[in-house]
Amino acid sequence: DRLRCGKLHLVDLAGAESAKMAMTSGEGLREACHINTGLSCLGNVIAALNSQSSHVPFRDDKLTMFLADSLGGNARTTMIANISPERASFAHTASTLRFAQRVNRV
């Protein structure tokens, strides 16, 4: 008999925040910067995993540190990409689909 352990992380990654589009300032602007930094670091981790790099920068951000055991090793990860059919959202939709494609290669 082998003991099996599992984890389930449900994480809403939010979209990349544009200060100009969101019209944020002060605390909202700082939060948007943190979101963008976390997504950028997650992108770097995904790229390192795709290239089978000897160094994966999990420690660059709290988000990637939190997800490290779910992204590496023999973990199974599912990403659900929320996209919009609106013409005004084309750039965000295309960016989301490119990110999902990179995640799919891991």
C-alpha positions as a Markdown table, in Angstrom:
| # | Residue | x | y | z |
|---|---|---|---|---|
| 1 | Asp | 0.0 | 0.0 | 0.0 |
| 2 | Arg | 1.3 | 3.4 | -1.0 |
| 3 | Leu | 0.2 | 6.6 | 0.5 |
| 4 | Arg | -0.9 | 9.2 | -2.1 |
| 5 | Cys | -1.2 | 12.9 | -1.4 |
| 6 | Gly | -2.9 | 15.4 | -3.6 |
| 7 | Lys | -3.3 | 19.2 | -3.8 |
| 8 | Leu | -5.9 | 21.3 | -5.5 |
| 9 | His | -5.1 | 24.9 | -6.2 |
| 10 | Leu | -7.8 | 27.1 | -7.8 |
| 11 | Val | -6.1 | 30.4 | -8.7 |
| 12 | Asp | -7.7 | 33.3 | -10.5 |
| 13 | Leu | -4.7 | 34.9 | -12.3 |
| 14 | Ala | -6.7 | 38.0 | -13.4 |
| 15 | Gly | -5.8 | 39.7 | -16.6 |
| 16 | Ala | -2.8 | 41.9 | -17.3 |
| 17 | Glu | -3.8 | 45.2 | -16.0 |
| 18 | Ser | -3.3 | 48.3 | -18.1 |
| 19 | Ala | -3.3 | 51.4 | -15.9 |
| 20 | Lys | -4.6 | 53.6 | -18.8 |
| 21 | Met | -7.5 | 51.2 | -19.6 |
| 22 | Ala | -8.4 | 50.6 | -15.9 |
| 23 | Met | -8.0 | 54.3 | -15.1 |
| 24 | Thr | -6.3 | 53.4 | -11.8 |
| 25 | Ser | -4.2 | 55.4 | -9.5 |
| 26 | Gly | -2.8 | 55.0 | -6.0 |
| 27 | Glu | -3.5 | 51.6 | -4.4 |
| 28 | Gly | -5.2 | 50.4 | -7.5 |
| 29 | Leu | -2.2 | 51.2 | -9.6 |
| 30 | Arg | 0.1 | 49.3 | -7.2 |
| 31 | Glu | -2.2 | 46.3 | -7.3 |
| 32 | Ala | -2.2 | 46.4 | -11.1 |
| 33 | Cys | 1.7 | 46.5 | -11.0 |
| 34 | His | 1.7 | 43.4 | -8.7 |
| 35 | Ile | -0.6 | 41.5 | -11.0 |
| 36 | Asn | 1.5 | 42.3 | -14.0 |
| 37 | Thr | 4.7 | 41.3 | -12.2 |
| 38 | Gly | 3.2 | 38.0 | -11.1 |
| 39 | Leu | 2.0 | 37.2 | -14.6 |
| 40 | Ser | 5.4 | 38.1 | -16.0 |
| 41 | Cys | 7.2 | 35.9 | -13.5 |
| 42 | Leu | 4.7 | 33.1 | -14.2 |
| 43 | Gly | 5.5 | 33.5 | -17.9 |
| 44 | Asn | 9.2 | 33.2 | -17.2 |
| 45 | Val | 8.6 | 30.0 | -15.2 |
| 46 | Ile | 6.5 | 28.6 | -18.0 |
| 47 | Ala | 9.3 | 29.5 | -20.6 |
| 48 | Ala | 12.0 | 27.9 | -18.4 |
| 49 | Leu | 9.9 | 24.7 | -18.0 |
| 50 | Asn | 9.2 | 24.6 | -21.7 |
| 51 | Ser | 12.9 | 24.9 | -22.5 |
| 52 | Gln | 13.8 | 22.3 | -19.8 |
| 53 | Ser | 16.2 | 24.9 | -18.3 |
| 54 | Ser | 18.4 | 23.8 | -15.4 |
| 55 | His | 17.1 | 26.8 | -13.5 |
| 56 | Val | 13.4 | 27.6 | -13.1 |
| 57 | Pro | 12.8 | 31.0 | -11.4 |
| 58 | Phe | 10.1 | 29.9 | -9.0 |
| 59 | Arg | 11.4 | 32.3 | -6.3 |
| 60 | Asp | 11.0 | 35.4 | -8.4 |
| 61 | Asp | 7.4 | 36.1 | -7.2 |
| 62 | Lys | 5.0 | 34.9 | -4.4 |
| 63 | Leu | 2.7 | 33.5 | -7.1 |
| 64 | Thr | 5.3 | 31.3 | -8.7 |
| 65 | Met | 6.6 | 30.2 | -5.3 |
| 66 | Phe | 3.0 | 29.2 | -4.3 |
| 67 | Leu | 2.5 | 27.3 | -7.6 |
| 68 | Ala | 6.0 | 25.7 | -7.8 |
| 69 | Asp | 4.9 | 22.2 | -6.8 |
| 70 | Ser | 1.9 | 22.4 | -9.1 |
| 71 | Leu | 3.9 | 23.4 | -12.1 |
| 72 | Gly | 7.0 | 21.2 | -11.8 |
| 73 | Gly | 7.7 | 17.5 | -11.3 |
| 74 | Asn | 4.9 | 15.1 | -12.1 |
| 75 | Ala | 2.0 | 17.5 | -11.3 |
| 76 | Arg | -1.0 | 17.8 | -13.6 |
| 77 | Thr | -2.0 | 21.3 | -14.3 |
| 78 | Thr | -5.1 | 22.6 | -16.0 |
| 79 | Met | -5.5 | 26.2 | -17.2 |
| 80 | Ile | -8.9 | 27.6 | -18.1 |
| 81 | Ala | -8.6 | 30.7 | -20.3 |
| 82 | Asn | -11.5 | 33.1 | -20.1 |
| 83 | Ile | -11.7 | 35.0 | -23.4 |
| 84 | Ser | -14.2 | 37.5 | -24.9 |
| 85 | Pro | -15.7 | 37.5 | -28.4 |
| 86 | Glu | -15.9 | 41.3 | -28.3 |
| 87 | Arg | -13.9 | 43.2 | -30.9 |
| 88 | Ala | -12.8 | 45.7 | -28.3 |
| 89 | Ser | -11.2 | 42.8 | -26.3 |
| 90 | Phe | -9.3 | 41.3 | -29.2 |
| 91 | Ala | -5.8 | 42.3 | -27.9 |
| 92 | His | -6.5 | 40.8 | -24.5 |
| 93 | Thr | -8.0 | 37.7 | -26.0 |
| 94 | Ala | -5.1 | 37.1 | -28.3 |
| 95 | Ser | -2.6 | 37.6 | -25.4 |
| 96 | Thr | -4.6 | 35.2 | -23.2 |
| 97 | Leu | -4.6 | 32.6 | -25.9 |
| 98 | Arg | -0.8 | 32.9 | -26.5 |
| 99 | Phe | -0.2 | 32.5 | -22.8 |
| 100 | Ala | -2.5 | 29.4 | -22.7 |
| 101 | Gln | -0.6 | 28.0 | -25.6 |
| 102 | Arg | 2.7 | 28.4 | -23.8 |
| 103 | Val | 1.2 | 26.8 | -20.7 |
| 104 | Asn | -0.1 | 23.9 | -22.8 |
| 105 | Arg | 3.5 | 23.0 | -23.9 |
| 106 | Val | 4.7 | 22.3 | -20.3 |
